[in-house]
Amino acid sequence: MKKRLVKRCSVFFVAFMLVLVYAISAEAGTIKLRFAQQNPETGWSTQNAVEPWLRQLEEATDGRVEIDAYHGQTLARGRDMWEAVRMGIADIAWCFHGYWPDMTPLADVVSLPGLPFRTAEKGSEVLWKLYEKFPEIQEEFKDVKILLFKTSEPYHLITRNTPVKTMEDLRGLKLRMTGGPPTNMVRQLGGTPMLIPMPDCYMSLSQGVIDGMGAPWEAIHVWRFYEVVNYYTTNVPFPAVYFSIAMNKNTWNRLPEDIQEAIMSVSGLEGSKFWGKNFFDKMRDLAIDAIEKEGDAENLHTLSEEERQRWIEEGAEPVWENWVRKMENAGYDNAREILEAAISLSKE
């Protein structure tokens, strides 16, 4: 009991000191904000999406806001980012919602398999528009201030020893997939879903803990998965995953109104599209170049449209219906409307 009390007091002391530092900085005319993420500082996505957006934010505020960036889980672990933002340990962070199944179940609609969008830029646009349209989705994020969303492109399939060209090839494979609808699809297709944090996937692949995983080009390149897998299947109707760029609510409320407006000028819809495009979509060519250098380019397989449709019918559409039923049973009467809006927006 005594140890728990000491630990709790330590957390509150740290939080108090962080608030004090913020107050001193604001009084001096410069507002310093802490940004946290799990990816490494030297990674391509950090250099081409994270850092450019942070600079946009500083420039939009005419230098009145300065960002202290903590990369590579140095301020909080990936799994803990939501709580770190909510408690004020980080002022802003990108939060990967695949770590927390059922925490934001309506927003999970964008991670349903087989949705029509094919790029991260489009997926990010879809999720932001859904957030703007449906108060029920906004309610899921009420504990923080949402600046923007980003999604990946729909995942590709990478495997160690088994080439996957048909649905039957998936049977029995242990595949890392994120929580919620993505795990349900893997089960529908006969695989065994494994929930493993992204930073642990390289070791899990190299040691054979998993047979493969769903991954965007960004992760394949940044985490160097091309070193430990041999086969790649694209055009699979796998889900995308989504992230929020969230801000501590108290920090947001303390900001002057003109600073809030400046931050949102580089956030919202356009910020969401920027993150999707620069964090994910631009990684495709780099990832394929790395695969070619490893000598595995001949193992790149594109699923035929006919085979893709089989996967949608067997693995995606049942998950859509299960999601709608689950949401309706939880009291969300407009779940089907949200799904239909996601499909419609994805086709625009």
C-alpha positions as a Python dict, from the first residue, in 0.01 Angstrom:
ca = {
    (1, 'M'): (0, 0, 0),
    (2, 'K'): (282, 237, 94),
    (3, 'K'): (465, 169, -234),
    (4, 'R'): (150, 239, -435),
    (5, 'L'): (99, 566, -249),
    (6, 'V'): (457, 675, -316),
    (7, 'K'): (422, 586, -684),
    (8, 'R'): (95, 782, -712),
    (9, 'C'): (248, 1085, -540),
    (10, 'S'): (545, 1071, -778),
    (11, 'V'): (313, 1077, -1079),
    (12, 'F'): (125, 1378, -943),
    (13, 'F'): (452, 1555, -863),
    (14, 'V'): (575, 1505, -1221),
    (15, 'A'): (243, 1632, -1356),
    (16, 'F'): (259, 1938, -1129),
    (17, 'M'): (613, 2020, -1240),
    (18, 'L'): (517, 1989, -1606),
    (19, 'V'): (227, 2231, -1555),
    (20, 'L'): (463, 2471, -1375),
    (21, 'V'): (711, 2460, -1661),
    (22, 'Y'): (430, 2531, -1906),
    (23, 'A'): (308, 2828, -1700),
    (24, 'I'): (658, 2978, -1680),
    (25, 'S'): (711, 2939, -2054),
    (26, 'A'): (373, 3091, -2137),
    (27, 'E'): (440, 3385, -1907),
    (28, 'A'): (770, 3446, -2085),
    (29, 'G'): (586, 3476, -2417),
    (30, 'T'): (677, 3137, -2562),
    (31, 'I'): (451, 2836, -2518),
    (32, 'K'): (649, 2514, -2511),
    (33, 'L'): (462, 2194, -2587),
    (34, 'R'): (585, 1836, -2556),
    (35, 'F'): (518, 1607, -2853),
    (36, 'A'): (563, 1231, -2817),
    (37, 'Q'): (567, 944, -3066),
    (38, 'Q'): (685, 583, -3077),
    (39, 'N'): (877, 595, -3406),
    (40, 'P'): (1253, 663, -3416),
    (41, 'E'): (1381, 1017, -3476),
    (42, 'T'): (1587, 909, -3777),
    (43, 'G'): (1301, 724, -3945),
    (44, 'W'): (1179, 835, -4286),
    (45, 'S'): (825, 900, -4161),
    (46, 'T'): (957, 1119, -3881),
    (47, 'Q'): (1170, 1323, -4118),
    (48, 'N'): (904, 1356, -4389),
    (49, 'A'): (578, 1379, -4194),
    (50, 'V'): (622, 1432, -3821),
    (51, 'E'): (893, 1699, -3817),
    (52, 'P'): (753, 1897, -4115),
    (53, 'W'): (411, 1913, -3948),
    (54, 'L'): (562, 2024, -3617),
    (55, 'R'): (745, 2301, -3804),
    (56, 'Q'): (417, 2396, -3976),
    (57, 'L'): (257, 2426, -3634),
    (58, 'E'): (535, 2652, -3505),
    (59, 'E'): (527, 2868, -3816),
    (60, 'A'): (146, 2899, -3807),
    (61, 'T'): (176, 3045, -3456),
    (62, 'D'): (452, 3287, -3565),
    (63, 'G'): (696, 3117, -3333),
    (64, 'R'): (486, 3169, -3021),
    (65, 'V'): (465, 2792, -2985),
    (66, 'E'): (780, 2581, -2964),
    (67, 'I'): (768, 2203, -2981),
    (68, 'D'): (993, 1976, -2779),
    (69, 'A'): (975, 1646, -2964),
    (70, 'Y'): (1029, 1315, -2787),
    (71, 'H'): (1078, 1037, -3041),
    (72, 'G'): (1124, 663, -3006),
    (73, 'Q'): (911, 617, -2691),
    (74, 'T'): (1143, 838, -2483),
    (75, 'L'): (856, 1018, -2308),
    (76, 'A'): (598, 739, -2311),
    (77, 'R'): (566, 394, -2463),
    (78, 'G'): (341, 351, -2764),
    (79, 'R'): (82, 160, -2565),
    (80, 'D'): (73, 439, -2305),
    (81, 'M'): (40, 742, -2537),
    (82, 'W'): (-333, 793, -2482),
    (83, 'E'): (-294, 807, -2105),
    (84, 'A'): (19, 1021, -2140),
    (85, 'V'): (-181, 1282, -2334),
    (86, 'R'): (-487, 1254, -2114),
    (87, 'M'): (-279, 1307, -1798),
    (88, 'G'): (-64, 1583, -1947),
    (89, 'I'): (267, 1396, -1946),
    (90, 'A'): (269, 1474, -2319),
    (91, 'D'): (92, 1781, -2455),
    (92, 'I'): (53, 1629, -2803),
    (93, 'A'): (110, 1273, -2923),
    (94, 'W'): (16, 1045, -3202),
    (95, 'C'): (-190, 764, -3060),
    (96, 'F'): (-227, 430, -3233),
    (97, 'H'): (-578, 303, -3165),
    (98, 'G'): (-497, -55, -3259),
    (99, 'Y'): (-343, -86, -2913),
    (100, 'W'): (-680, -31, -2743),
    (101, 'P'): (-955, -253, -2889),
    (102, 'D'): (-1307, -123, -2826),
    (103, 'M'): (-1191, 207, -2677),
    (104, 'T'): (-1321, 403, -2977),
    (105, 'P'): (-1550, 143, -3141),
    (106, 'L'): (-1737, 375, -3378),
    (107, 'A'): (-1415, 523, -3518),
    (108, 'D'): (-1310, 161, -3574),
    (109, 'V'): (-1536, 168, -3879),
    (110, 'V'): (-1241, 303, -4080),
    (111, 'S'): (-1042, -8, -3989),
    (112, 'L'): (-1303, -248, -4124),
    (113, 'P'): (-1153, -470, -4396),
    (114, 'G'): (-1233, -424, -4761),
    (115, 'L'): (-1335, -56, -4757),
    (116, 'P'): (-1297, 104, -5103),
    (117, 'F'): (-1025, 361, -5028),
    (118, 'R'): (-677, 261, -5147),
    (119, 'T'): (-452, 539, -5011),
    (120, 'A'): (-371, 671, -4665),
    (121, 'E'): (-448, 1025, -4775),
    (122, 'K'): (-801, 921, -4867),
    (123, 'G'): (-850, 712, -4556),
    (124, 'S'): (-740, 1001, -4336),
    (125, 'E'): (-986, 1229, -4513),
    (126, 'V'): (-1266, 976, -4462),
    (127, 'L'): (-1205, 945, -4088),
    (128, 'W'): (-1188, 1321, -4031),
    (129, 'K'): (-1514, 1372, -4220),
    (130, 'L'): (-1682, 1094, -4019),
    (131, 'Y'): (-1559, 1262, -3699),
    (132, 'E'): (-1705, 1595, -3810),
    (133, 'K'): (-2036, 1440, -3918),
    (134, 'F'): (-2122, 1214, -3624),
    (135, 'P'): (-2140, 1347, -3265),
    (136, 'E'): (-2125, 989, -3140),
    (137, 'I'): (-1772, 955, -3279),
    (138, 'Q'): (-1673, 1290, -3129),
    (139, 'E'): (-1792, 1164, -2790),
    (140, 'E'): (-1539, 878, -2804),
    (141, 'F'): (-1256, 1132, -2801),
    (142, 'K'): (-1402, 1370, -2543),
    (143, 'D'): (-1115, 1325, -2295),
    (144, 'V'): (-867, 1492, -2531),
    (145, 'K'): (-858, 1756, -2804),
    (146, 'I'): (-832, 1588, -3144),
    (147, 'L'): (-616, 1785, -3385),
    (148, 'L'): (-632, 1543, -3676),
    (149, 'F'): (-647, 1178, -3776),
    (150, 'K'): (-428, 969, -4000),
    (151, 'T'): (-487, 624, -4138),
    (152, 'S'): (-254, 390, -4315),
    (153, 'E'): (-333, 263, -4659),
    (154, 'P'): (-503, -79, -4637),
    (155, 'Y'): (-241, -322, -4510),
    (156, 'H'): (-35, -548, -4732),
    (157, 'L'): (51, -903, -4626),
    (158, 'I'): (412, -1001, -4556),
    (159, 'T'): (516, -1355, -4465),
    (160, 'R'): (837, -1534, -4368),
    (161, 'N'): (821, -1872, -4541),
    (162, 'T'): (479, -1906, -4701),
    (163, 'P'): (381, -1728, -5023),
    (164, 'V'): (16, -1626, -5010),
    (165, 'K'): (-168, -1613, -5340),
    (166, 'T'): (-508, -1749, -5244),
    (167, 'M'): (-734, -1740, -4943),
    (168, 'E'): (-650, -2103, -4870),
    (169, 'D'): (-282, -2015, -4822),
    (170, 'L'): (-375, -1819, -4509),
    (171, 'R'): (-511, -2121, -4323),
    (172, 'G'): (-327, -2181, -3998),
    (173, 'L'): (-84, -1890, -4031),
    (174, 'K'): (-7, -1688, -3718),
    (175, 'L'): (-45, -1328, -3834),
    (176, 'R'): (19, -1013, -3637),
    (177, 'M'): (-282, -789, -3673),
    (178, 'T'): (-418, -502, -3468),
    (179, 'G'): (-715, -533, -3233),
    (180, 'G'): (-1079, -504, -3323),
    (181, 'P'): (-1213, -563, -3678),
    (182, 'P'): (-869, -657, -3822),
    (183, 'T'): (-836, -956, -3589),
    (184, 'N'): (-1189, -1063, -3677),
    (185, 'M'): (-1103, -1070, -4047),
    (186, 'V'): (-796, -1289, -3990),
    (187, 'R'): (-1014, -1539, -3803),
    (188, 'Q'): (-1275, -1532, -4081),
    (189, 'L'): (-1005, -1619, -4335),
    (190, 'G'): (-868, -1907, -4129),
    (191, 'G'): (-560, -1746, -3977),
    (192, 'T'): (-465, -1696, -3614),
    (193, 'P'): (-442, -1325, -3517),
    (194, 'M'): (-162, -1220, -3282),
    (195, 'L'): (-162, -887, -3096),
    (196, 'I'): (200, -768, -3083),
    (197, 'P'): (321, -404, -3054),
    (198, 'M'): (486, -280, -3373),
    (199, 'P'): (829, -226, -3210),
    (200, 'D'): (831, -599, -3116),
    (201, 'C'): (733, -735, -3457),
    (202, 'Y'): (1084, -757, -3607),
    (203, 'M'): (1199, -993, -3332),
    (204, 'S'): (875, -1190, -3347),
    (205, 'L'): (919, -1243, -3721),
    (206, 'S'): (1288, -1330, -3699),
    (207, 'Q'): (1225, -1586, -3421),
    (208, 'G'): (921, -1741, -3588),
    (209, 'V'): (678, -1634, -3315),
    (210, 'I'): (457, -1518, -3602),
    (211, 'D'): (442, -1637, -3963),
    (212, 'G'): (367, -1295, -4101),
    (213, 'M'): (172, -976, -4053),
    (214, 'G'): (-32, -706, -4212),
    (215, 'A'): (172, -391, -4263),
    (216, 'P'): (177, -66, -4462),
    (217, 'W'): (478, 26, -4676),
    (218, 'E'): (583, 272, -4408),
    (219, 'A'): (626, 2, -4143),
    (220, 'I'): (793, -236, -4386),
    (221, 'H'): (1057, 28, -4455),
    (222, 'V'): (1095, 200, -4116),
    (223, 'W'): (1110, -124, -3917),
    (224, 'R'): (1317, -304, -4186),
    (225, 'F'): (1080, -599, -4205),
    (226, 'Y'): (1219, -674, -4549),
    (227, 'E'): (1519, -822, -4365),
    (228, 'V'): (1312, -1094, -4198),
    (229, 'V'): (1033, -1176, -4446),
    (230, 'N'): (1053, -1326, -4793),
    (231, 'Y'): (706, -1286, -4945),
    (232, 'Y'): (477, -990, -5011),
    (233, 'T'): (113, -991, -5120),
    (234, 'T'): (-51, -666, -5226),
    (235, 'N'): (-407, -570, -5327),
    (236, 'V'): (-540, -770, -5033),
    (237, 'P'): (-859, -625, -4882),
    (238, 'F'): (-697, -597, -4542),
    (239, 'P'): (-798, -321, -4304),
    (240, 'A'): (-622, 7, -4260),
    (241, 'V'): (-528, 122, -3912),
    (242, 'Y'): (-582, 466, -3769),
    (243, 'F'): (-416, 712, -3537),
    (244, 'S'): (-522, 1030, -3367),
    (245, 'I'): (-299, 1330, -3316),
    (246, 'A'): (-434, 1421, -2976),
    (247, 'M'): (-369, 1709, -2739),
    (248, 'N'): (-418, 1731, -2365),
    (249, 'K'): (-750, 1902, -2309),
    (250, 'N'): (-633, 2127, -2025),
    (251, 'T'): (-333, 2239, -2227),
    (252, 'W'): (-561, 2317, -2521),
    (253, 'N'): (-804, 2514, -2306),
    (254, 'R'): (-522, 2728, -2165),
    (255, 'L'): (-409, 2838, -2510),
    (256, 'P'): (-516, 3180, -2639),
    (257, 'E'): (-789, 3162, -2900),
    (258, 'D'): (-564, 3289, -3180),
    (259, 'I'): (-310, 3016, -3101),
    (260, 'Q'): (-585, 2754, -3111),
    (261, 'E'): (-696, 2884, -3452),
    (262, 'A'): (-338, 2880, -3580),
    (263, 'I'): (-288, 2519, -3470),
    (264, 'M'): (-611, 2409, -3635),
    (265, 'S'): (-510, 2587, -3956),
    (266, 'V'): (-253, 2311, -4012),
    (267, 'S'): (-467, 2037, -3856),
    (268, 'G'): (-823, 1924, -3927),
    (269, 'L'): (-898, 1792, -4275),
    (270, 'E'): (-589, 1927, -4450),
    (271, 'G'): (-362, 1818, -4167),
    (272, 'S'): (-514, 1470, -4177),
    (273, 'K'): (-453, 1441, -4551),
    (274, 'F'): (-97, 1572, -4507),
    (275, 'W'): (-14, 1307, -4249),
    (276, 'G'): (-173, 1027, -4450),
    (277, 'K'): (10, 1120, -4768),
    (278, 'N'): (351, 1199, -4618),
    (279, 'F'): (357, 940, -4341),
    (280, 'F'): (234, 648, -4552),
    (281, 'D'): (166, 696, -4923),
    (282, 'K'): (507, 834, -5015),
    (283, 'M'): (678, 531, -4862),
    (284, 'R'): (573, 285, -5132),
    (285, 'D'): (863, 338, -5372),
    (286, 'L'): (1123, 343, -5094),
    (287, 'A'): (992, 19, -4947),
    (288, 'I'): (991, -155, -5284),
    (289, 'D'): (1346, -31, -5353),
    (290, 'A'): (1457, -186, -5023),
    (291, 'I'): (1284, -513, -5111),
    (292, 'E'): (1457, -518, -5449),
    (293, 'K'): (1796, -463, -5285),
    (294, 'E'): (1731, -762, -5059),
    (295, 'G'): (1671, -969, -5372),
    (296, 'D'): (1307, -1051, -5302),
    (297, 'A'): (1141, -848, -5576),
    (298, 'E'): (1039, -1169, -5755),
    (299, 'N'): (832, -1255, -5445),
    (300, 'L'): (604, -952, -5479),
    (301, 'H'): (259, -1086, -5566),
    (302, 'T'): (-49, -879, -5651),
    (303, 'L'): (-378, -1046, -5563),
    (304, 'S'): (-609, -1071, -5863),
    (305, 'E'): (-934, -877, -5848),
    (306, 'E'): (-1128, -1204, -5860),
    (307, 'E'): (-934, -1343, -5563),
    (308, 'R'): (-963, -1011, -5380),
    (309, 'Q'): (-1342, -1030, -5413),
    (310, 'R'): (-1339, -1379, -5261),
    (311, 'W'): (-1155, -1239, -4958),
    (312, 'I'): (-1408, -955, -4931),
    (313, 'E'): (-1704, -1191, -4942),
    (314, 'E'): (-1554, -1439, -4695),
    (315, 'G'): (-1354, -1214, -4467),
    (316, 'A'): (-1474, -854, -4498),
    (317, 'E'): (-1850, -839, -4542),
    (318, 'P'): (-1921, -1073, -4246),
    (319, 'V'): (-1702, -847, -4031),
    (320, 'W'): (-1901, -544, -4148),
    (321, 'E'): (-2225, -708, -4039),
    (322, 'N'): (-2080, -824, -3707),
    (323, 'W'): (-1958, -470, -3640),
    (324, 'V'): (-2303, -322, -3713),
    (325, 'R'): (-2475, -575, -3486),
    (326, 'K'): (-2225, -518, -3207),
    (327, 'M'): (-2263, -141, -3227),
    (328, 'E'): (-2644, -159, -3240),
    (329, 'N'): (-2645, -392, -2937),
    (330, 'A'): (-2431, -134, -2758),
    (331, 'G'): (-2697, 130, -2823),
    (332, 'Y'): (-2560, 296, -3138),
    (333, 'D'): (-2872, 290, -3353),
    (334, 'N'): (-2704, 468, -3645),
    (335, 'A'): (-2416, 221, -3680),
    (336, 'R'): (-2524, 115, -4028),
    (337, 'E'): (-2551, 480, -4132),
    (338, 'I'): (-2192, 532, -4014),
    (339, 'L'): (-2074, 227, -4211),
    (340, 'E'): (-2258, 340, -4525),
    (341, 'A'): (-2109, 689, -4486),
    (342, 'A'): (-1760, 538, -4459),
    (343, 'I'): (-1814, 338, -4777),
    (344, 'S'): (-1962, 635, -4962),
    (345, 'L'): (-1685, 876, -4857),
    (346, 'S'): (-1423, 619, -4957),
    (347, 'K'): (-1560, 616, -5312),
    (348, 'E'): (-1567, 995, -5358),
}
